[in-house]
Amino acid sequence: MLTENGSGKYLSRDWQRKRAEAMVDRTRFSDSELAWLEIGENDGTGKLRKETYEVETQPVVSRRRHDVRERPECGGRD
């Protein structure tokens, strides 16, 4: 049986709605609410972190970091 203490909260529409709101703006929630919603300290700050979109590659010669948004299938450069 799923309970609020277990994984039942993930099925709750209220939890999902509040978590989505907190991911946009965490300032509307208390620390205890953010913990219950499992919002990390860098989530919901409204700041774009470039590292989020970077992936590490494994080329033959050396390693480089590429921004995945620049891929052609994402509308970026060829």
N, C-alpha and C positions, 0 to 999 in steps of 0.2 A: 504494500500500500504506500502510495506517495503522500508525503506530508510536507508542511512548510519547513520543517527542520531538515528534510531530505531534499530530493530533487524535484519535488512537486511544485516548487516556486517557478521553475523553468516553464511549466505548462500554464501558469497563470497569465491571463491577458493583462492584468494589472501590473505584474512584474515586468512583462515584456514592454509595455507602454512606458512605464516609468524609467526603465533602463534605456530605452531609445531616447527619451527626453534628457536623461542625465548624460548620455554620450554627446549630446549637442551642447548642453549648458549645465555643468555640474554645480554651479553656484546656487541653484534653486533647491539643493538637497543638503541635509545635514550629513556629518561624517558617518553616523550610524546607518543612515539610509544608503549612502554610497557603498558602504561595506556590504550591506544586504543585497544591493544591486550588482555587486562585484565590479565596481568601476575603479580602475587603477588610477594612480596619481597623475598620470599623463593623459588620461582619457577625459573627454568632455571639456577641454580647455579652450576649444575654438581656435587652436593654433595648428597650422599645417607643419608637420615634421617631415622634412625631405627624406629622412632615413626610412620612413614608412614605405616609400616607393622604390627604394634601391635594393637590388639583388646582387649577390656576388657571383662572378662567373669563374669558370675553370679553363681558361685558354691554355694552349700548348706552351707559350713562352712565359707569360706573366699574368697575374691576376689584375682585374680592373673591376670597378663598380659601375653598373649601368642603371640608369633610371628607366624603369619598365614603361613609363608613360611615353618614352621616345620610340617605342617599338612601332613598326608600321601598322600592325593590327590594332593598336591603341590610338591611331590617328597621328602618330608622331613622324619623325624623320624616317626616310628609307634606309 
